[in-house]
Amino acid sequence: MKANHVHCRIKDYPRPQFVRNEWTNLNGKWDFRFDDEQIGLKNDYARGFEPETTINVPFAFQTEASGIGREQTCPLIWYQKKLQLSFAEGEEILLHLEGSDWDTEVYLNGRFCGKDTGCYHRETFNLTPCAKQGENLLVLAIRDDYSEGKPRGKQRAKAYDYGCWYIDTSGLYKTAWLEKVSSRRIETLKITPSAKDKNVNFKLGFAGSVENLTLKACVTFAGEKVACVEMPAAEASDVTLSLESKLELWNVGDAKLYDVTFTLSEGETVLDTVMSYFGVRDITIEGGKVLVNGTPVYQKLILDQGYWHGSDLTAPDEIALEDDLLYTMQMGFNGARKHEKVEDERFLYFADIYGFIVWAEMPSVYGFPVDDLANFKREWMLAVKQQYNHPCVFTWVPFNESWGIEHIKNDLAQQAFVNDIYYATKLLDKTRPVVTNDGWEHTISDLLTMHHYTQSGEELYNVYNTVEKCTCEKYASHSRGAFADGYGYTGQPILLSEFGGTSFVKDVTGNKWGYGESVKSDEEFLERFSSLINAIYSCEHISGFCYTQLTDVHHEVNGLLDFDRHFKLPPEKIAEILNRK
């Protein structure tokens, strides 16, 4: 489990593939106030308010880690923090919120700086027009509710836990930070390497005028210069560099990564420096298999919901992000499906440097209100753009188990919406497969994925032991089938992308949820797990799987680790079974 750290790595830096050295982490204590009556705007809280308490950012107020731990929802909450700012002419101050749920308004010194809606993309606000030298007062007003029409993922839509849904998350739940930048700077970066063509393409966007500016891009590998170019910035929006002098391929379990530095200058004056990295690997589909750099890869994934005891959707620190990945590899898995969550980009960084597969998924909605469809699409497009450059991301999963599209089987409007998301995703990214409706009732889809939670290996084998059974209109001992009406199998790779979920807890009293009769010993679990894995391995047409799940989550007790990240049984026992193939 060797990690290949890259040169731009900065501990705790929240945007690992677009790195500038000058930044300020705003995590820590903020003034905080609940506004159950929603009177804050009327009472001018935007200019400053009397705090009710403090909150520990980046943890949601519902969590113990926030220092509050109130589970009761609140329609409007307020954050406040004093900032010491210093900036020169031609410089701008940007506020980045890595995760803020759901409607966020930003005020500086009582003046409105902007608003953004969503939860699963980085929100950026330019504070400069409202900023002054010295002390400034930053105020955030954030609204949230139980609406089922917005992407919720596993956040409950009621005031109590039920099924496999958990305590909701409101407000800041990822890092908040400041960045001082030039008004003329590199704004966006899209990196597309190609193993086949032995090159890398950079698409860059700029803020401000680039007239008379020069861009220099330099690619290195292990400190050795591979390719450099210097050109007028006005001509640098689309740059391709050859890697033929030293072609090193990123692969599963073998994470070879290039460093790249971009410098934007006016004469001898450097205006902006951005550091990044990339991995060269091609994902293709041939003969019903997923290939990486021309070789089939059997995907042994774990379902990872990214919840932590006491902090829910927020990792306690970045060490916890890396540890989850290490626990997974220690058990013999080579990747994870990040389920119903857009994960912290630092997790993707660790996956990049270990050669670890990630399926990137969109948190589901739970209704199909036409007015909310544009919101869903915008959030998904932003999430794809934000994760695009990471070589670890293998598959895009915008929908899961017909959640929010319950009638996709025969509803043409829902089929059309799902297909629109598929094509919009492919327009952004032609390099990765897209699964339109993970689990069943696929429309257009690059992979055929099934979910089945039988606890019997024999039954699992009997249901899926031929291609015909995997692609049928209705699976045996199952309420669903492979495709929506009007769609059928066209040779896609077949994966069992959810199975297992075995309830594994020695004390079964209380609200504890999992699949099947709970196993109470290591031996009983290993026997059941082995029978399920052997069943899948006996189906040669199946090219990968995803076991549910990595850890227990609240009342859900089907993890291989408990909620505090303790292995329930020796990890080498799991690895021994997985390594049979």
NUNUTI-369944 format. One record per residue (C-alpha): residue number from 0; residue in three letters; y, x, z negated. Coordinates in pm, 1 decimal. Layout:
<atoms>
NUM ALA Y X Z
...
</atoms>
This chain:
<atoms>
0 MET 0.0 0.0 0.0
1 LYS 252.9 252.0 120.5
2 ALA 617.1 148.8 158.9
3 ASN 840.3 306.1 423.7
4 HIS 1191.7 263.7 283.3
5 VAL 1477.6 292.8 531.0
6 HIS 1802.2 487.0 500.4
7 CYS 2030.6 182.4 464.9
8 ARG 1844.3 58.4 157.9
9 ILE 2078.2 -20.5 -136.2
10 LYS 1925.0 -160.9 -453.3
11 ASP 2010.2 -530.4 -502.4
12 TYR 2204.9 -543.1 -174.5
13 PRO 2143.7 -900.4 -53.2
14 ARG 2168.5 -849.7 325.6
15 PRO 1930.0 -561.8 397.3
16 GLN 1961.7 -550.7 777.4
17 PHE 2341.5 -558.3 795.0
18 VAL 2457.6 -310.7 533.5
19 ARG 2805.4 -192.5 442.3
20 ASN 2860.8 40.8 149.8
21 GLU 3161.4 -137.9 1.5
22 TRP 3055.7 -455.2 -179.6
23 THR 3085.8 -622.3 -519.9
24 ASN 2801.9 -810.9 -686.2
25 LEU 2937.6 -1123.9 -857.3
26 ASN 2615.1 -1212.8 -1037.7
27 GLY 2645.8 -1254.9 -1412.9
28 LYS 2850.8 -1482.6 -1636.0
29 TRP 3075.4 -1747.3 -1479.2
30 ASP 3267.3 -2030.8 -1644.7
31 PHE 3088.3 -2358.7 -1581.9
32 ARG 3147.0 -2729.6 -1618.4
33 PHE 2943.9 -3043.3 -1549.4
34 ASP 3139.0 -3324.8 -1385.1
35 ASP 2913.2 -3629.5 -1421.7
36 GLU 3210.1 -3862.9 -1374.5
37 GLN 3333.4 -3666.1 -1067.6
38 ILE 3690.9 -3645.1 -1195.6
39 GLY 3747.4 -3273.4 -1132.9
40 LEU 3936.0 -3301.4 -804.9
41 LYS 4160.0 -3575.3 -943.7
42 ASN 4228.4 -3360.6 -1251.1
43 ASP 4296.9 -3049.0 -1044.1
44 TYR 3997.5 -2840.7 -1159.3
45 ALA 4044.2 -2646.7 -834.9
46 ARG 4344.0 -2473.8 -997.2
47 GLY 4135.6 -2381.4 -1297.7
48 PHE 3953.9 -2574.8 -1568.6
49 GLU 3861.6 -2555.2 -1934.8
50 PRO 3499.6 -2433.6 -1927.5
51 GLU 3230.9 -2640.5 -2094.6
52 THR 2998.5 -2340.7 -2113.4
53 THR 2903.3 -2028.8 -1916.0
54 ILE 2627.7 -1994.3 -1659.3
55 ASN 2427.7 -1689.3 -1558.1
56 VAL 2459.5 -1665.2 -1178.2
57 PRO 2244.2 -1663.0 -961.6
58 PHE 2029.2 -1910.3 -1156.5
59 ALA 2061.3 -2287.4 -1115.1
60 PHE 2173.4 -2480.5 -1423.3
61 GLN 1834.0 -2654.3 -1435.2
62 THR 1664.3 -2325.7 -1525.6
63 GLU 1622.8 -2143.9 -1853.9
64 ALA 1746.2 -1822.3 -1690.7
65 SER 2086.2 -1981.5 -1626.9
66 GLY 2146.1 -2003.8 -2001.6
67 ILE 2177.5 -2382.8 -1973.8
68 GLY 1840.8 -2536.9 -1881.9
69 ARG 1957.6 -2895.0 -1830.2
70 GLU 1701.9 -3080.4 -1615.7
71 GLN 1915.0 -3392.1 -1578.0
72 THR 2085.6 -3383.1 -1238.3
73 CYS 2464.3 -3381.1 -1194.8
74 PRO 2652.5 -3499.9 -884.2
75 LEU 2931.4 -3240.0 -913.5
76 ILE 2945.4 -2903.9 -1089.9
77 TRP 3222.4 -2644.1 -1119.9
78 TYR 3210.9 -2262.3 -1129.8
79 GLN 3503.4 -2035.9 -1218.4
80 LYS 3548.1 -1657.7 -1219.5
81 LYS 3842.5 -1416.1 -1236.6
82 LEU 3846.5 -1152.8 -962.0
83 GLN 4038.9 -826.8 -945.8
84 LEU 4125.2 -776.3 -576.9
85 SER 4289.8 -489.0 -396.3
86 PHE 4328.4 -484.8 -18.4
87 ALA 4546.9 -324.6 244.9
88 GLU 4702.4 -457.6 563.5
89 GLY 4429.2 -515.4 820.1
90 GLU 4162.4 -570.9 552.1
91 GLU 3994.3 -897.6 461.7
92 ILE 3802.1 -1016.6 155.2
93 LEU 3485.0 -1214.4 226.7
94 LEU 3289.6 -1420.2 -25.3
95 HIS 2917.8 -1450.5 54.2
96 LEU 2692.7 -1704.9 -116.1
97 GLU 2330.2 -1627.7 -31.9
98 GLY 2215.9 -1969.9 -151.4
99 SER 2424.7 -2268.4 -263.8
100 ASP 2283.7 -2620.7 -285.1
101 TRP 2428.9 -2850.5 -134.8
102 ASP 2798.8 -2919.4 -53.2
103 THR 3013.4 -2622.0 -152.3
104 GLU 3393.2 -2608.0 -163.7
105 VAL 3573.4 -2279.9 -237.7
106 TYR 3919.3 -2244.7 -391.8
107 LEU 4113.1 -1927.2 -468.0
108 ASN 4424.8 -1949.7 -685.7
109 GLY 4414.8 -2327.4 -641.2
110 ARG 4415.2 -2309.0 -262.2
111 PHE 4132.7 -2440.4 -44.9
112 CYS 3938.8 -2160.3 132.1
113 GLY 3666.2 -2359.5 301.0
114 LYS 3361.8 -2582.2 274.5
115 ASP 3000.4 -2548.8 384.6
116 THR 2703.3 -2781.4 369.6
117 GLY 2342.5 -2679.3 324.7
118 CYS 2115.3 -2475.7 104.2
119 TYR 1911.2 -2237.3 312.7
120 HIS 2158.6 -2009.0 489.0
121 ARG 2417.9 -1752.6 384.3
122 GLU 2757.7 -1916.6 340.7
123 THR 3061.7 -1696.0 405.6
124 PHE 3424.6 -1772.3 317.9
125 ASN 3731.2 -1565.9 408.5
126 LEU 3940.5 -1547.6 90.1
127 THR 4219.9 -1336.8 239.6
128 PRO 4477.2 -1610.8 322.0
129 CYS 4466.4 -1726.2 -41.9
130 ALA 4426.3 -1384.8 -207.7
131 LYS 4681.5 -1174.3 -392.7
132 GLN 4677.6 -821.0 -526.9
133 GLY 4540.4 -799.2 -879.7
134 GLU 4396.0 -1095.8 -1069.0
135 ASN 4274.9 -1400.9 -876.1
136 LEU 4096.7 -1717.2 -990.2
137 LEU 3793.3 -1823.4 -786.7
138 VAL 3670.4 -2182.3 -830.1
139 LEU 3367.1 -2344.8 -666.6
140 ALA 3296.9 -2718.0 -656.2
141 ILE 2936.9 -2799.3 -560.0
142 ARG 2785.3 -3145.2 -504.3
143 ASP 2416.0 -3234.7 -499.9
144 ASP 2202.3 -3549.5 -519.1
145 TYR 1849.0 -3681.9 -476.7
146 SER 1888.1 -3776.0 -109.1
147 GLU 1558.2 -3760.5 79.4
148 GLY 1740.3 -3723.2 409.6
149 LYS 1840.1 -3361.7 352.7
150 PRO 1595.0 -3068.2 347.0
151 ARG 1457.5 -3060.5 -8.8
152 GLY 1140.2 -2855.6 24.9
153 LYS 955.2 -2883.6 -305.9
154 GLN 1262.3 -3000.6 -498.2
155 ARG 1185.2 -3339.0 -648.2
156 ALA 1382.7 -3642.6 -535.3
157 LYS 1343.3 -3823.2 -866.8
158 ALA 1435.5 -3747.0 -1227.2
159 TYR 1077.7 -3651.4 -1317.2
160 ASP 796.3 -3427.3 -1188.0
161 TYR 534.6 -3583.6 -962.6
162 GLY 256.4 -3467.5 -729.2
163 CYS 335.9 -3120.6 -600.3
164 TRP 715.3 -3152.6 -633.9
165 TYR 916.5 -2975.2 -900.8
166 ILE 1251.4 -2964.1 -1080.6
167 ASP 1543.5 -2977.3 -838.0
168 THR 1791.7 -2695.4 -780.8
169 SER 2170.0 -2739.3 -767.0
170 GLY 2457.1 -2498.9 -711.4
171 LEU 2430.7 -2121.1 -681.8
172 TYR 2071.7 -1999.6 -684.0
173 LYS 2097.2 -1671.0 -494.1
174 THR 2335.7 -1375.8 -513.3
175 ALA 2712.4 -1429.6 -488.1
176 TRP 2905.6 -1123.8 -366.8
177 LEU 3230.3 -993.1 -221.7
178 GLU 3283.6 -766.8 74.7
179 LYS 3603.4 -589.8 178.9
180 VAL 3610.4 -545.4 557.4
181 SER 3840.9 -461.6 844.7
182 SER 3987.3 -760.3 1028.8
183 ARG 3845.5 -591.7 1339.1
184 ARG 3477.3 -545.7 1269.9
185 ILE 3118.7 -600.2 1375.1
186 GLU 3043.2 -962.8 1290.8
187 THR 2688.1 -1031.8 1413.1
188 LEU 2385.3 -828.4 1515.3
189 LYS 2069.4 -945.5 1691.8
190 ILE 1796.9 -683.4 1737.1
191 THR 1512.9 -730.8 1987.6
192 PRO 1274.0 -435.6 2019.9
193 SER 1001.5 -431.1 2285.2
194 ALA 682.2 -227.9 2260.6
195 LYS 597.9 -319.5 2619.6
196 ASP 932.2 -198.8 2758.0
197 LYS 967.0 86.7 2505.0
198 ASN 1325.0 -4.5 2421.2
199 VAL 1546.5 -197.4 2183.7
200 ASN 1820.9 -444.8 2268.5
201 PHE 2126.2 -501.1 2048.4
202 LYS 2345.5 -807.2 2088.9
203 LEU 2666.4 -763.5 1891.4
204 GLY 2949.5 -998.1 1808.6
205 PHE 3291.8 -882.3 1688.9
206 ALA 3570.5 -1025.0 1474.1
207 GLY 3927.4 -965.0 1589.1
208 SER 4039.5 -790.2 1903.6
209 VAL 3822.4 -499.4 2021.0
210 GLU 4078.1 -374.2 2273.3
211 ASN 4097.5 7.8 2263.8
212 LEU 3804.8 25.9 2020.3
213 THR 3488.6 233.9 2063.6
214 LEU 3139.2 144.4 1947.7
215 LYS 2880.7 410.8 1873.0
216 ALA 2516.3 318.2 1811.7
217 CYS 2268.3 579.5 1693.1
218 VAL 1893.5 522.7 1642.4
219 THR 1685.5 763.8 1433.7
220 PHE 1326.2 779.3 1316.4
221 ALA 1242.0 972.8 998.1
222 GLY 1580.4 1144.2 1030.7
223 GLU 1523.2 1253.8 1390.8
224 LYS 1768.3 1130.7 1655.8
225 VAL 1596.6 906.4 1910.9
226 ALA 1880.8 749.6 2111.3
227 CYS 2260.2 726.6 2088.9
228 VAL 2530.6 562.3 2295.0
229 GLU 2910.4 556.3 2275.2
230 MET 3106.6 303.3 2477.9
231 PRO 3412.9 77.2 2479.0
232 ALA 3353.8 -201.9 2229.4
233 ALA 3463.5 -455.9 2491.6
234 GLU 3147.7 -362.8 2688.0
235 ALA 2914.4 -343.2 2386.9
236 SER 2809.1 -703.4 2334.2
237 ASP 2469.8 -634.4 2495.7
238 VAL 2326.3 -282.2 2463.9
239 THR 1974.0 -160.0 2544.2
240 LEU 1849.4 182.4 2435.7
241 SER 1530.5 353.4 2547.6
242 LEU 1282.0 462.0 2278.4
243 GLU 1050.0 649.1 2513.6
244 SER 1135.1 986.5 2359.7
245 LYS 971.0 873.6 2034.2
246 LEU 792.2 538.4 2043.1
247 GLU 657.2 441.8 1699.7
248 LEU 503.1 96.4 1660.0
249 TRP 530.0 -129.9 1356.8
250 ASN 196.9 -286.9 1271.7
251 VAL 30.5 -489.5 999.6
252 GLY -27.6 -251.4 709.9
253 ASP 151.2 31.2 893.5
254 ALA 526.1 -26.5 877.6
255 LYS 694.2 228.4 1100.7
256 LEU 1066.9 156.9 1105.6
257 TYR 1368.4 296.0 1289.4
258 ASP 1712.1 336.3 1133.0
259 VAL 2023.7 245.4 1329.8
260 THR 2394.2 294.5 1253.2
261 PHE 2683.1 124.1 1432.7
262 THR 3034.0 267.2 1408.1
263 LEU 3344.6 86.9 1533.1
264 SER 3644.6 316.9 1576.6
265 GLU 4000.3 327.7 1700.9
266 GLY 4052.3 685.9 1811.1
267 GLU 3955.4 901.4 1514.3
268 THR 3989.7 612.5 1267.0
269 VAL 3665.0 441.4 1167.6
270 LEU 3723.5 68.5 1119.3
271 ASP 3369.5 -43.0 1042.7
272 THR 3025.8 106.6 979.6
273 VAL 2715.0 -110.9 969.7
274 MET 2367.5 23.1 896.4
275 SER 2042.5 -149.6 985.8
276 TYR 1678.6 -91.8 1078.8
277 PHE 1412.5 -240.8 1303.6
278 GLY 1042.1 -228.3 1381.1
279 VAL 898.3 -217.6 1731.8
280 ARG 613.9 -462.7 1774.6
281 ASP 517.0 -729.6 2026.8
282 ILE 350.5 -1056.4 1926.6
283 THR 159.9 -1219.8 2210.7
284 ILE -103.9 -1490.3 2252.0
285 GLU -406.4 -1433.2 2472.1
286 GLY -751.6 -1587.4 2482.2
287 GLY -691.3 -1803.6 2177.4
288 LYS -589.6 -1505.1 1963.4
289 VAL -263.8 -1373.3 1817.9
290 LEU -213.5 -1012.2 1925.8
291 VAL 14.5 -748.7 1778.4
292 ASN 87.7 -467.7 2023.9
293 GLY -204.6 -586.8 2234.6
294 THR -465.0 -596.5 1955.2
295 PRO -592.5 -918.9 1788.6
296 VAL -489.9 -950.6 1423.3
297 TYR -686.0 -1172.8 1187.1
298 GLN -426.3 -1329.6 958.4
299 LYS -536.9 -1357.6 593.5
300 LEU -239.0 -1535.0 439.9
301 ILE -156.5 -1671.5 98.0
302 LEU 56.9 -1981.8 49.0
303 ASP 357.8 -1860.9 -151.4
304 GLN 608.1 -2118.0 -276.0
305 GLY 841.9 -1861.5 -430.5
306 TYR 885.8 -2027.8 -770.3
307 TRP 918.6 -1835.1 -1097.4
308 HIS 865.5 -1955.5 -1451.6
309 GLY 1208.0 -1999.7 -1608.6
310 SER 1407.7 -1942.3 -1288.7
311 ASP 1237.0 -2165.8 -1029.0
312 LEU 1352.8 -2084.5 -671.5
313 THR 1530.7 -1766.7 -783.6
314 ALA 1339.5 -1444.5 -844.3
315 PRO 1425.8 -1288.2 -1182.9
316 ASP 1519.8 -969.7 -993.6
317 GLU 1424.8 -792.6 -673.7
318 ILE 1136.5 -614.7 -847.7
319 ALA 975.5 -957.8 -888.9
320 LEU 1004.1 -1014.3 -512.8
321 GLU 826.4 -688.6 -439.1
322 ASP 565.4 -749.1 -709.5
323 ASP 459.4 -1081.4 -555.3
324 LEU 397.7 -904.2 -228.1
325 LEU 201.3 -626.7 -402.0
326 TYR -10.0 -878.2 -593.9
327 THR -92.5 -1048.5 -264.9
328 MET -199.2 -727.0 -91.4
329 GLN -395.0 -616.7 -397.8
330 MET -616.0 -923.9 -350.0
331 GLY -681.9 -838.1 14.5
332 PHE -439.1 -1074.0 190.2
333 ASN -222.1 -929.9 468.6
334 GLY 56.6 -1186.1 468.0
335 ALA 213.1 -1497.4 322.3
336 ARG 329.4 -1834.0 439.3
337 LYS 659.7 -1889.4 253.1
338 HIS 604.1 -2257.1 190.0
339 GLU 892.0 -2507.2 191.1
340 LYS 1144.0 -2234.0 121.0
341 VAL 1376.3 -1994.1 304.3
342 GLU 1314.7 -1683.8 97.9
343 ASP 1560.9 -1424.9 -26.3
344 GLU 1609.6 -1169.5 251.9
345 ARG 1512.6 -890.7 14.1
346 PHE 1158.0 -1029.4 14.8
347 LEU 1157.9 -993.6 393.3
348 TYR 1280.0 -635.5 351.4
349 PHE 982.7 -553.6 129.9
350 ALA 751.3 -725.3 379.1
351 ASP 906.0 -514.6 656.7
352 ILE 848.4 -185.3 476.2
353 TYR 487.0 -265.0 380.0
354 GLY 377.3 -409.4 714.7
355 PHE 321.2 -754.7 565.1
356 ILE 304.5 -1076.0 772.0
357 VAL 543.4 -1363.3 688.9
358 TRP 543.5 -1716.6 823.4
359 ALA 899.5 -1848.8 786.4
360 GLU 920.6 -2220.7 712.1
361 MET 1189.5 -2486.9 684.2
362 PRO 1202.8 -2699.3 367.6
363 SER 1113.6 -3056.2 458.2
364 VAL 1312.3 -3375.2 456.2
365 TYR 1137.1 -3689.0 335.1
366 GLY 1285.6 -3951.2 559.1
367 PHE 1399.8 -3983.2 918.3
368 PRO 1762.8 -4101.7 896.2
369 VAL 1929.3 -4038.7 1230.6
370 ASP 2257.4 -3933.6 1063.5
371 ASP 2082.9 -3640.7 888.8
372 LEU 1900.6 -3494.8 1190.4
373 ALA 2195.3 -3277.9 1295.3
374 ASN 2208.5 -3134.6 941.9
375 PHE 1840.9 -3041.3 959.2
376 LYS 1876.9 -2875.5 1298.5
377 ARG 2186.2 -2679.5 1195.0
378 GLU 2017.1 -2549.7 879.0
379 TRP 1704.1 -2449.6 1069.6
380 MET 1895.5 -2271.6 1345.0
381 LEU 2095.8 -2076.6 1087.6
382 ALA 1777.3 -1985.0 898.8
383 VAL 1613.2 -1857.7 1219.0
384 LYS 1918.1 -1648.0 1309.6
385 GLN 1933.4 -1502.9 959.2
386 GLN 1566.1 -1395.4 961.2
387 TYR 1532.8 -1302.9 1329.6
388 ASN 1569.5 -924.3 1296.3
389 HIS 1286.5 -883.4 1043.8
390 PRO 967.7 -751.6 1210.3
391 CYS 753.7 -905.9 934.6
392 VAL 834.0 -1259.7 1051.9
393 PHE 544.7 -1363.9 1276.5
394 THR 571.3 -1742.0 1302.0
395 TRP 835.6 -2014.8 1274.7
396 VAL 733.2 -2338.5 1098.8
397 PRO 1006.0 -2605.8 1116.3
398 PHE 785.2 -2899.1 1004.5
399 ASN 494.6 -2941.0 764.1
400 GLU 231.2 -3217.7 742.9
401 SER 449.6 -3480.7 912.0
402 TRP 688.6 -3478.8 612.4
403 GLY 1008.8 -3645.6 726.3
404 ILE 839.8 -3734.1 1055.2
405 GLU 571.9 -3961.3 911.4
406 HIS 522.0 -4157.6 1233.1
407 ILE 507.5 -3865.9 1475.5
408 LYS 156.2 -3969.3 1578.1
409 ASN 295.6 -4245.6 1797.3
410 ASP 674.0 -4259.1 1747.6
411 LEU 841.8 -4124.8 2060.8
412 ALA 1175.8 -4066.5 1885.1
413 GLN 1016.1 -3846.9 1621.0
414 GLN 815.0 -3661.4 1884.0
415 ALA 1133.1 -3602.2 2084.5
416 PHE 1316.6 -3467.5 1777.9
417 VAL 1032.7 -3227.6 1693.6
418 ASN 1016.9 -3107.5 2053.2
419 ASP 1394.2 -3055.6 2054.1
420 ILE 1358.4 -2830.5 1748.0
421 TYR 1073.6 -2643.0 1919.4
422 TYR 1278.1 -2572.0 2232.6
423 ALA 1592.8 -2488.0 2035.8
424 THR 1389.6 -2236.8 1832.8
425 LYS 1240.3 -2083.7 2147.2
426 LEU 1589.4 -2057.6 2295.0
427 LEU 1691.1 -1843.4 1996.4
428 ASP 1364.7 -1650.9 1984.5
429 LYS 1121.7 -1608.1 2271.6
430 THR 925.3 -1339.0 2085.8
431 ARG 740.8 -1541.3 1818.9
432 PRO 512.4 -1845.4 1809.6
433 VAL 643.1 -2177.0 1678.4
434 VAL 426.6 -2432.8 1496.4
435 THR 589.3 -2772.2 1538.2
436 ASN 404.2 -2966.1 1267.2
437 ASP 189.6 -2743.5 1052.2
438 GLY -134.8 -2910.1 948.2
439 TRP -196.4 -3186.8 1202.6
440 GLU -44.6 -3421.0 1462.5
441 HIS 106.3 -3139.4 1669.1
442 THR 321.2 -3206.0 1971.7
443 ILE 416.4 -2892.2 2165.6
444 SER 296.2 -2599.0 1954.9
445 ASP 210.3 -2234.4 2011.3
446 LEU -60.0 -2244.1 1742.4
447 LEU -302.2 -2515.5 1635.2
448 THR -307.0 -2527.8 1256.5
449 MET -517.7 -2743.6 1024.6
450 HIS -496.6 -2832.7 654.7
451 HIS -807.8 -2936.6 466.5
452 TYR -863.1 -2931.8 90.5
453 THR -1232.5 -2995.6 59.4
454 GLN -1388.0 -2781.8 -215.3
455 SER -1717.2 -2752.7 -26.1
456 GLY -1774.1 -2461.1 209.6
457 GLU -2050.1 -2654.0 380.6
458 GLU -1821.1 -2947.5 452.1
459 LEU -1543.0 -2718.1 573.0
460 TYR -1781.1 -2551.2 816.6
461 ASN -1920.1 -2881.4 942.9
462 VAL -1570.4 -3018.9 1009.7
463 TYR -1439.8 -2716.5 1204.6
464 ASN -1737.7 -2522.9 1340.6
465 THR -1653.5 -2582.5 1707.2
466 VAL -1332.6 -2579.9 1910.5
467 GLU -1398.0 -2942.9 1998.4
468 LYS -1407.2 -3043.9 1631.0
469 CYS -1086.7 -2849.6 1561.8
470 THR -902.6 -3022.8 1845.1
471 CYS -1033.7 -3377.1 1805.5
472 GLU -833.6 -3698.8 1769.2
473 LYS -940.7 -3741.6 1405.3
474 TYR -1107.5 -3480.9 1187.1
475 ALA -1429.3 -3568.8 1008.2
476 SER -1371.5 -3659.6 638.7
477 HIS -996.1 -3646.0 702.1
478 SER -726.1 -3906.4 771.4
479 ARG -551.0 -3707.7 1045.5
480 GLY -618.9 -3543.7 1379.8
481 ALA -504.9 -3236.3 1569.8
482 PHE -242.6 -3386.0 1801.6
483 ALA 12.7 -3661.8 1829.5
484 ASP -48.2 -3922.1 2098.9
485 GLY 14.7 -3780.1 2444.7
486 TYR -58.6 -3418.7 2346.6
487 GLY -376.0 -3211.2 2353.0
488 TYR -530.0 -2869.2 2323.5
489 THR -415.9 -2604.8 2573.1
490 GLY -596.5 -2298.2 2436.5
491 GLN -375.4 -2219.3 2137.2
492 PRO -503.7 -1988.4 1861.7
493 ILE -661.1 -2195.8 1583.5
494 LEU -584.7 -2126.9 1217.3
495 LEU -672.9 -2308.5 895.8
496 SER -323.3 -2279.9 751.4
497 GLU -388.0 -2461.5 421.5
498 PHE -714.5 -2486.6 231.5
499 GLY -858.3 -2417.5 -110.6
500 GLY -600.2 -2518.2 -369.2
501 THR -874.7 -2509.2 -628.2
502 SER -766.7 -2630.4 -969.6
503 PHE -830.7 -2325.9 -1189.8
504 VAL -741.7 -2371.5 -1555.2
505 LYS -954.3 -2345.7 -1865.7
506 ASP -751.7 -2602.6 -2059.6
507 VAL -735.1 -2920.3 -1849.4
508 THR -537.0 -3133.0 -2096.0
509 GLY -188.5 -3255.8 -2008.0
510 ASN -14.7 -3290.3 -1670.6
511 LYS -206.5 -3035.3 -1462.1
512 TRP -259.1 -3082.2 -1091.1
513 GLY -483.8 -2914.6 -836.3
514 TYR -758.0 -2991.4 -586.8
515 GLY -1112.8 -3075.7 -684.9
516 GLU -1276.8 -3069.4 -1023.3
517 SER -1117.6 -2785.7 -1219.1
518 VAL -1314.0 -2461.8 -1245.8
519 LYS -1311.2 -2306.6 -1591.1
520 SER -1464.7 -1962.9 -1536.9
521 ASP -1429.3 -1665.2 -1303.7
522 GLU -1785.6 -1706.7 -1182.2
523 GLU -1741.1 -2073.3 -1094.5
524 PHE -1417.5 -2000.8 -907.6
525 LEU -1558.9 -1705.1 -712.7
526 GLU -1859.1 -1907.7 -604.2
527 ARG -1637.4 -2184.5 -466.4
528 PHE -1384.2 -1942.2 -311.4
529 SER -1660.7 -1739.0 -148.0
530 SER -1821.7 -2047.0 4.0
531 LEU -1488.9 -2156.3 159.7
532 ILE -1408.0 -1809.3 299.7
533 ASN -1760.9 -1765.8 436.1
534 ALA -1730.9 -2103.1 610.0
535 ILE -1411.8 -1994.8 786.2
536 TYR -1548.9 -1653.0 877.7
537 SER -1852.3 -1825.4 1032.8
538 CYS -1619.2 -2004.8 1278.3
539 GLU -1549.3 -1733.6 1536.0
540 HIS -1290.8 -1949.0 1713.2
541 ILE -1069.8 -1955.5 1400.3
542 SER -833.3 -1658.1 1402.3
543 GLY -677.2 -1678.7 1057.9
544 PHE -619.6 -1878.6 742.0
545 CYS -378.3 -1943.5 456.8
546 TYR -519.5 -1998.2 107.3
547 THR -337.7 -2221.5 -141.7
548 GLN -190.9 -2053.3 -342.7
549 LEU -46.7 -1736.5 -499.0
550 THR 66.3 -1866.7 -840.5
551 ASP 63.2 -2177.2 -1051.1
552 VAL 391.6 -2368.0 -1023.2
553 HIS 493.9 -2584.7 -1317.3
554 HIS 221.7 -2853.2 -1349.4
555 GLU 37.5 -2729.0 -1038.3
556 VAL -250.6 -2507.1 -1154.2
557 ASN -419.1 -2391.1 -833.1
558 GLY -279.4 -2036.9 -823.4
559 LEU -474.3 -1713.1 -818.4
560 LEU -213.8 -1601.7 -1073.0
561 ASP -67.5 -1815.5 -1349.6
562 PHE 302.3 -1905.7 -1353.8
563 ASP 382.2 -1588.1 -1551.2
564 ARG 218.2 -1372.7 -1281.2
565 HIS -99.7 -1285.0 -1471.6
566 PHE -413.2 -1258.5 -1258.4
567 LYS -662.4 -1529.1 -1351.3
568 LEU -946.2 -1298.2 -1252.5
569 PRO -971.3 -935.8 -1134.1
570 PRO -793.5 -907.3 -796.2
571 GLU -1061.5 -677.5 -659.1
572 LYS -1306.5 -968.1 -683.4
573 ILE -1093.3 -1166.1 -438.4
574 ALA -1048.1 -860.9 -214.1
575 GLU -1422.1 -802.6 -202.8
576 ILE -1472.4 -1150.6 -55.6
577 LEU -1179.7 -1130.0 188.6
578 ASN -1284.7 -786.1 312.8
579 ARG -1610.1 -921.3 455.0
580 LYS -1417.7 -958.9 782.4
</atoms>
